[in-house]
């Protein structure tokens, strides 16, 4: 049975964390629908699967995700972005990551991100994060394999 990582875990984890800690709405970058009133956070998966080594069957891999704050003023966007970057690196967030099998490998620096819009200029700042994630292997008819017994484990 073919398996792959469920990327909705990332959306759910970060959306809940951002809402509870900063009271900001997180949307999918370039998603359908009308964006909310600023300030809000746009989330994107920039690099979905980066191998951690040369073995094809290794279940660990890395991904790069992007957070962009949209705000009404440049300073508001910068302040929220710095707050978000700090929140995503604190101990409480790391506990949430652990509960969802996510490891933060790196938080990149905050950068301005400007895109001209039709009627006005969007004020944006953002940063990227590199995450380590795990594939879930499923053996057909047996369910999820969570532990493999080695010879020294067998008694």
C-alpha positions as CSV (number, residue, x, y, z in Angstrom):
1,X,0.0,0.0,0.0
2,X,1.5,3.4,-1.0
3,X,1.8,5.9,1.8
4,X,2.7,9.5,2.0
5,X,2.9,12.3,4.6
6,X,-0.4,14.0,5.4
7,X,0.5,17.7,4.9
8,X,-2.8,18.7,6.5
9,X,-1.1,18.0,9.8
10,X,1.1,21.1,9.2
11,X,-1.8,23.3,8.3
12,X,-3.8,22.2,11.4
13,X,-0.9,22.5,13.8
14,X,0.3,25.9,12.7
15,X,-3.2,27.3,12.2
16,X,-4.3,26.4,15.8
17,X,-1.0,27.6,17.3
18,X,-1.1,30.9,15.5
19,X,-4.8,31.5,16.4
20,X,-4.3,30.6,20.1
21,X,-1.0,32.5,20.6
22,X,-1.4,35.6,18.4
23,X,-5.1,35.6,17.6
24,X,-4.3,35.7,13.9
25,X,-6.1,33.8,11.1
26,X,-3.8,31.6,9.0
27,X,-4.8,31.0,5.3
28,X,-3.2,28.9,2.6
29,X,-1.1,31.1,0.3
30,X,-2.8,31.3,-3.1
31,X,-5.8,29.3,-1.7
32,X,-9.3,29.8,-2.9
33,X,-11.6,32.4,-1.5
34,X,-11.3,35.9,-0.4
35,X,-8.5,36.7,2.1
36,X,-9.5,37.9,5.5
37,X,-9.1,41.5,6.7
38,X,-5.4,42.2,7.6
39,X,-3.5,41.4,9.7
40,X,-3.4,37.6,8.9
41,X,-0.8,34.9,8.1
42,X,-0.4,33.2,4.8
43,X,1.1,29.7,4.9
44,X,2.8,27.8,2.1
45,X,4.8,24.6,1.7
46,X,7.8,25.8,-0.3
47,X,9.7,22.5,-0.5
48,X,7.5,19.5,0.4
49,X,10.0,16.7,0.6
50,X,13.8,17.0,0.9
51,X,15.6,13.6,1.6
52,X,17.7,13.6,4.7
53,X,20.1,11.0,3.2
54,X,20.6,8.9,0.1
55,X,18.5,5.9,1.3
56,X,15.2,5.8,-0.6
57,X,13.5,3.8,2.2
58,X,14.4,6.2,5.0
59,X,11.2,7.4,6.6
60,X,12.5,10.8,7.7
61,X,12.6,13.8,5.4
62,X,12.6,17.6,5.6
63,X,10.3,20.2,4.3
64,X,10.5,24.0,4.1
65,X,7.4,26.0,5.0
66,X,6.8,29.8,4.6
67,X,4.9,32.2,6.8
68,X,4.0,35.7,5.5
69,X,2.2,38.3,7.6
70,X,-0.1,40.6,5.7
71,X,-0.9,43.9,7.5
72,X,-2.3,47.4,7.0
73,X,1.1,49.1,7.7
74,X,4.7,48.1,7.2
75,X,5.5,48.4,10.9
76,X,2.5,46.3,11.9
77,X,3.6,43.5,9.5
78,X,7.1,43.6,10.8
79,X,6.0,43.5,14.5
80,X,3.6,40.6,13.9
81,X,6.2,38.7,11.9
82,X,8.9,39.1,14.6
83,X,6.3,38.0,17.2
84,X,5.3,35.0,15.1
85,X,8.9,34.0,14.6
86,X,9.6,34.2,18.4
87,X,6.4,32.2,19.2
88,X,7.2,29.4,16.7
89,X,10.6,29.0,18.4
90,X,9.5,28.9,22.1
91,X,9.2,25.9,24.3
92,X,5.4,25.8,24.3
93,X,5.4,25.6,20.5
94,X,8.1,22.9,20.5
95,X,5.9,20.8,22.8
96,X,3.1,21.1,20.3
97,X,5.5,20.1,17.5
98,X,6.5,17.1,19.4
99,X,2.9,16.0,19.9
100,X,2.5,16.2,16.1
101,X,5.8,14.5,15.1
102,X,7.3,17.8,13.8
103,X,10.9,18.9,14.6
104,X,11.9,22.4,13.8
105,X,15.4,22.3,12.2
106,X,15.8,26.0,11.4
107,X,14.0,29.3,11.4
108,X,15.3,31.7,8.8
109,X,15.5,35.4,9.2
110,X,12.6,37.8,8.7
111,X,12.5,39.4,5.2
112,X,10.2,42.0,3.5
113,X,7.9,40.4,0.9
114,X,6.2,42.9,-1.3
115,X,3.8,42.2,-4.1
116,X,1.9,45.0,-5.9
117,X,-1.8,44.5,-5.8
118,X,-4.4,46.1,-8.1
119,X,-5.7,48.8,-5.8
120,X,-3.1,49.2,-3.1
121,X,0.3,47.9,-1.9
122,X,0.3,44.9,0.5
123,X,2.6,45.3,3.4
124,X,4.2,41.9,4.1
125,X,7.1,40.4,6.1
126,X,7.8,36.7,6.3
127,X,10.2,34.0,7.1
128,X,10.7,30.3,6.3
129,X,11.2,27.3,8.5
130,X,12.8,24.0,7.8
131,X,11.1,21.0,9.5
132,X,11.9,17.4,9.9
133,X,9.0,15.0,9.4
134,X,8.3,11.3,9.3
135,X,6.5,9.1,6.8
136,X,3.9,6.7,8.2
137,X,4.4,3.2,6.8
138,X,1.4,0.9,6.6
139,X,1.8,-2.8,6.1
140,X,-1.2,-4.1,4.1
141,X,-3.6,-5.9,6.4
142,X,-1.5,-5.2,9.5
143,X,-2.1,-1.5,10.2
144,X,0.5,1.1,11.2
145,X,4.0,-0.2,12.1
146,X,5.0,1.8,15.1
147,X,7.9,-0.3,16.5
148,X,10.3,-2.8,15.0
149,X,11.7,-5.4,17.4
150,X,15.4,-6.0,16.9
151,X,17.2,-9.2,18.2
152,X,18.3,-7.5,21.4
153,X,14.6,-6.4,22.0
154,X,13.3,-10.0,21.7
155,X,13.1,-11.9,25.0
